[in-house]
Amino acid sequence: MLSVHVDNVQDVAVVQCEGRIVHSDAAYTLRNAVTLQTDARAVVLDLSGVEALEGGGLGMLVFLRQWTRDRGIQLKLVNPSRFVRRRLERSGLSRIFEVASIRDVLALVGSGKGRYAMAS
């Protein structure tokens, strides 16, 4: 089972995932959470709480990468668990996804151009 929580910080959506992305219902839960973020400049997927990621979950990550690109939204993976990182590497998908650090995410939030941009 997958639990998803979304926090919107300025125009960045942080999607925190916890659990397993092994069945289609979990992959669709992730898809629905991300595709609702149509006004976001960036979507950050926090995968630190993901314990298992199988083929359907990997396929959904690829779909979400294309969905965000088609809409001019940045997609960043942050803090993937060791298991998720290994699955991305073994599948060859680590080459197409940007794995961001917490510092990268903070810079992304701070670089917003909208009315919520942080003062430097």
C-alpha positions as CSV (number, residue, x, y, z in Angstrom):
1,M,0.0,0.0,0.0
2,L,1.2,3.5,-0.8
3,S,0.5,6.6,1.2
4,V,0.9,10.0,-0.5
5,H,1.0,13.4,1.0
6,V,1.3,16.7,-1.0
7,D,2.7,19.9,0.4
8,N,2.7,23.0,-1.9
9,V,5.5,25.4,-1.1
10,Q,5.2,28.5,-3.3
11,D,4.9,27.0,-6.8
12,V,6.7,23.7,-5.9
13,A,4.7,20.6,-5.1
14,V,6.4,18.2,-2.7
15,V,4.9,14.8,-3.0
16,Q,5.9,12.5,-0.1
17,C,5.5,8.8,-0.7
18,E,5.5,6.1,1.9
19,G,5.0,2.4,1.4
20,R,5.2,0.2,-1.7
21,I,4.7,1.0,-5.3
22,V,4.2,-2.6,-6.6
23,H,0.6,-2.8,-7.7
24,S,-1.3,-0.7,-10.2
25,D,-3.5,0.9,-7.6
26,A,-0.4,2.3,-5.9
27,A,1.0,3.6,-9.2
28,Y,-2.3,5.2,-10.0
29,T,-2.4,6.9,-6.6
30,L,1.0,8.4,-7.3
31,R,-0.1,9.4,-10.8
32,N,-3.2,11.1,-9.5
33,A,-1.3,13.0,-6.8
34,V,1.2,14.4,-9.4
35,T,-1.2,15.1,-12.2
36,L,-3.2,17.3,-10.0
37,Q,-0.2,19.7,-9.7
38,T,-1.0,21.5,-13.0
39,D,-0.1,24.9,-11.6
40,A,3.3,23.8,-10.1
41,R,6.6,25.0,-11.6
42,A,8.2,21.9,-10.2
43,V,7.2,18.6,-8.6
44,V,9.5,17.0,-6.1
45,L,9.0,13.3,-5.4
46,D,10.2,12.4,-1.9
47,L,10.9,8.7,-2.2
48,S,12.6,8.2,1.2
49,G,9.7,6.2,2.5
50,V,9.3,3.9,-0.4
51,E,10.1,0.3,0.6
52,A,9.4,-1.5,-2.7
53,L,9.3,-0.4,-6.3
54,E,8.3,-2.8,-9.1
55,G,7.8,-2.6,-12.8
56,G,4.5,-0.8,-12.7
57,G,6.0,1.8,-10.4
58,L,9.0,2.3,-12.6
59,G,6.7,2.6,-15.6
60,M,4.6,5.2,-13.7
61,L,7.8,7.2,-12.9
62,V,8.6,7.3,-16.6
63,F,5.0,8.4,-17.5
64,L,5.2,11.2,-14.9
65,R,8.6,12.3,-16.3
66,Q,7.0,12.7,-19.7
67,W,3.8,14.2,-18.3
68,T,5.7,16.9,-16.4
69,R,8.0,17.6,-19.4
70,D,5.0,18.1,-21.7
71,R,3.7,20.8,-19.3
72,G,7.0,22.6,-18.7
73,I,7.1,21.3,-15.1
74,Q,10.4,20.2,-13.5
75,L,10.4,16.7,-11.9
76,K,12.9,15.9,-9.3
77,L,13.4,12.8,-7.2
78,V,14.7,13.5,-3.8
79,N,16.1,11.3,-1.1
80,P,15.3,7.9,-2.7
81,S,15.6,5.0,-0.3
82,R,18.6,2.7,-1.0
83,F,16.2,0.1,-2.5
84,V,14.7,2.7,-4.9
85,R,18.1,3.9,-5.9
86,R,19.2,0.4,-6.7
87,R,16.0,-0.3,-8.7
88,L,16.6,2.9,-10.8
89,E,20.2,1.9,-11.4
90,R,19.4,-1.7,-12.4
91,S,16.7,-0.6,-14.7
92,G,18.9,2.0,-16.4
93,L,16.4,4.7,-15.4
94,S,18.9,6.5,-13.1
95,R,20.2,8.1,-16.3
96,I,17.0,9.9,-17.1
97,F,15.9,11.1,-13.6
98,E,17.5,13.9,-11.7
99,V,18.0,12.9,-8.1
100,A,18.1,16.2,-6.1
101,S,19.5,16.8,-2.7
102,I,17.6,18.7,0.0
103,R,19.8,21.7,-0.8
104,D,18.7,21.5,-4.4
105,V,15.1,21.5,-3.4
106,L,15.6,24.5,-1.1
107,A,17.2,26.4,-3.9
108,L,14.3,25.4,-6.2
109,V,11.8,26.8,-3.7
110,G,13.9,29.9,-3.2
111,S,14.2,30.6,-6.9
112,G,10.5,31.0,-7.5
113,K,9.6,34.0,-9.7
114,G,6.0,34.4,-8.5
115,R,4.6,36.5,-5.7
116,Y,5.7,34.0,-3.2
117,A,9.4,34.1,-4.1
118,M,11.7,34.3,-1.1
119,A,13.8,37.4,-0.7
120,S,17.5,36.9,-1.0
